[in-house]
Amino acid sequence: MVFNWFRRQFDTSGATSKSAEAESPSEEGQAEPQPSESEQSQATTATQAASADDYLQWAKAAYQNLQTQQKQQSEVQDATQQPDDELDSQAIPSASEDILTSVEEAEVEAVAEPATLIEPEIEAGETEEVEEASEVDEVEEASEVEEVEETPVTSAPLPIWAQSQAERQARIERLKETAQEEPSPVTTATAPVQAEQSAMTFDEMFIWSAEVLANQGRRPEDVTLEEITWLQKLWRGLGRTRRSLLNQLKAIVGQGPLNQEAVDEIESLLLQADVGVEATDSIVATLQNKIRQEVLPPEQAIAYLKQILRELLERPYQNGYSPGFAPSKEALNIWLITGVNGAGKTTTIGKLSHIAKKSDYNCLIAAADTFRAAAVEQVKIWGERSGVEIIANPGKNTDPAAVVFDAIEAARARNAELLLVDTAGRLQNKKNLMEELSKIRRVIAKKAPDAIVESLLVLDATLGQNGLRQAEVFAEAAQLSGVVLTKLDGTAKGGIALAIVQQLGLPIRFIGVGESIEDLRPFSSYEFIEALLSG
Ligand SMILES: Nc1nc2c(ncn2[C@@H]2O[C@H](COP(=O)(O)OP(=O)(O)OP(=O)(O)O)[C@@H](O)[C@H]2O)c(=O)[nH]1
């Protein structure tokens, strides 16, 4: 059973797992866990009535399923292990034992301490943010006490930051009673496994990730540990933007019902986060409209703001762009990847090929950014990492279109489903860029007329508004299908995602929150906004 990361669902229908009973708190009995972006929004609205208790049940069920999956995997691995390996593992404490111990310790910690969403380490010079972070703790601690055990919560769930100490403690107590089973051994100590292992701790981060998935209509039995790991990466990756945005936002709306003064403050906050004038104007106008109609208490104000931001990010889907962005299994898909030098184009190609491989696509990479030999070498390194073949032409200053020609032949010969083409990186000049890209498109039209061609622009989020100006040149030249936004982990200006959508009218298709191969995934407006404004 393969999890298709592009579609965010298992490809084999009917092969769902088994142990947990709980449905999504909002979507009982939903047949297929396959929400599109717009369906995700609807699911989100539908969950308003779900209680914190429902989410806890859901999270527990997901956790138990993941434990069962891990056990099954380790049993399969044990069964296939060679006798020699067994002898070795008796003589030397194995990596799996180390991990097992660390899981046990982590779980004991999770039970012993009241769990909170721990912000990523704060850099020197960000003292203001540190102060704000501690204010948040105070807000959390001063929150009203609720007896969750005795009085099930029936109103809309509060965000984690607004939940009371007692409620969080109650969650952990329940975990102690019911969610903790024997942790299952894991057999190899690779980095991804370790990252997953840290995600496999039943703490507030796990519960938050589960809640995000539940709100998108997912079932506990269809959740993968990789998704939980990704959500936690996303949350950490957006930490700098969140710290600069969320804490101040909470301070503004925490003063009482949303009023004009608060809306003005929100306006300057959004501008600081590089949301851009146009998108900010649009958001503020919607907020103003709302406060003219009704009084919005703090939690509802944040929830409403989240909704506005999400709708803005999804606007391109109303303007002809499809919400899903997955290669078809029925045709050759050719994705042209463009972007200026240093934006993270090569890294993105490597990460995309990794997702494709994981999701069971037969993938190839064409090294058609031929201007610099080192670029070809770099792509080759990424190809080795992801186990995807590279088609390159070793000659100097090769014509990129010639590489694409060869790559299409190779793709046909190998029945490839996805061909990732590393294209024009350093053509700042619109005319050259257009010429190169249209030559490549001509070759594709001739050699692979049935291919589904998409074009993605890789943009470096740390460049903020400057990146946007570059993007305008590409948008005019390259018939773009969307944007890959990289390096969101390296900036407090993650609001640029909203500016891109507003100003270019393009959807964000993938986001990168780190340098490793697992650090890029398809974009979900729901997950992005939750990671940006929860904590
Ligand atoms: N922190 C972080 N770094 C990233 C991310 N994506 C790429 N990078 C880093 O950005 C740098 C540039 O990435 P490349 O993939 O080489 O960029 P490029 O656009 O191909 O640029 P050239 O190779 O110079 O053409 C590398 O050090 C990457 O590791 C990301 O999402 N987060």
The ligand as a MOL file (V3000), in Angstrom:
LIG
                    3D

  0  0  0     0  0            999 V3000
M  V30 BEGIN CTAB
M  V30 COUNTS 32 34 0 0 0
M  V30 BEGIN ATOM
M  V30 1 N 16.9040 26.4340 4.9150 0
M  V30 2 C 16.5680 26.0230 3.6850 0
M  V30 3 N 17.5010 26.0010 2.7440 0
M  V30 4 C 17.1470 25.5930 1.5080 0
M  V30 5 C 15.8200 25.2150 1.1830 0
M  V30 6 N 15.7960 24.8770 -0.1330 0
M  V30 7 C 17.0520 25.0440 -0.5990 0
M  V30 8 N 17.8720 25.4740 0.3830 0
M  V30 9 C 19.3060 25.7960 0.3070 0
M  V30 10 O 19.4910 26.8610 -0.6000 0
M  V30 11 C 20.7660 26.7570 -1.2050 0
M  V30 12 C 20.6120 26.9120 -2.7190 0
M  V30 13 O 19.8980 25.8020 -3.1860 0
M  V30 14 P 20.1090 25.2020 -4.6590 0
M  V30 15 O 19.1320 24.1210 -4.8300 0
M  V30 16 O 21.5350 24.9220 -4.9300 0
M  V30 17 O 19.6810 26.4630 -5.5080 0
M  V30 18 P 19.6000 26.6440 -7.0910 0
M  V30 19 O 18.4330 27.5070 -7.3110 0
M  V30 20 O 19.6380 25.3470 -7.7710 0
M  V30 21 O 20.8810 27.4810 -7.3570 0
M  V30 22 P 22.1580 27.1070 -8.2440 0
M  V30 23 O 22.5430 25.7190 -7.8800 0
M  V30 24 O 23.1660 28.1130 -7.8280 0
M  V30 25 O 21.6820 27.2680 -9.6320 0
M  V30 26 C 21.3330 25.4190 -0.7830 0
M  V30 27 O 22.2510 25.6390 0.2670 0
M  V30 28 C 20.1270 24.6680 -0.2510 0
M  V30 29 O 20.4540 23.7360 0.7450 0
M  V30 30 C 14.8280 25.2760 2.2260 0
M  V30 31 O 13.6360 24.9980 2.0460 0
M  V30 32 N 15.2600 25.6860 3.4550 0
M  V30 END ATOM
M  V30 BEGIN BOND
M  V30 1 1 1 2
M  V30 2 2 2 3
M  V30 3 1 2 32
M  V30 4 1 3 4
M  V30 5 2 4 5
M  V30 6 1 4 8
M  V30 7 1 5 6
M  V30 8 1 5 30
M  V30 9 2 6 7
M  V30 10 1 7 8
M  V30 11 1 8 9
M  V30 12 1 9 10
M  V30 13 1 9 28
M  V30 14 1 10 11
M  V30 15 1 11 12
M  V30 16 1 11 26
M  V30 17 1 12 13
M  V30 18 1 13 14
M  V30 19 2 14 15
M  V30 20 1 14 16
M  V30 21 1 14 17
M  V30 22 1 17 18
M  V30 23 2 18 19
M  V30 24 1 18 20
M  V30 25 1 18 21
M  V30 26 1 21 22
M  V30 27 2 22 23
M  V30 28 1 22 24
M  V30 29 1 22 25
M  V30 30 1 26 27
M  V30 31 1 26 28
M  V30 32 1 28 29
M  V30 33 2 30 31
M  V30 34 1 30 32
M  V30 END BOND
M  V30 END CTAB
M  END
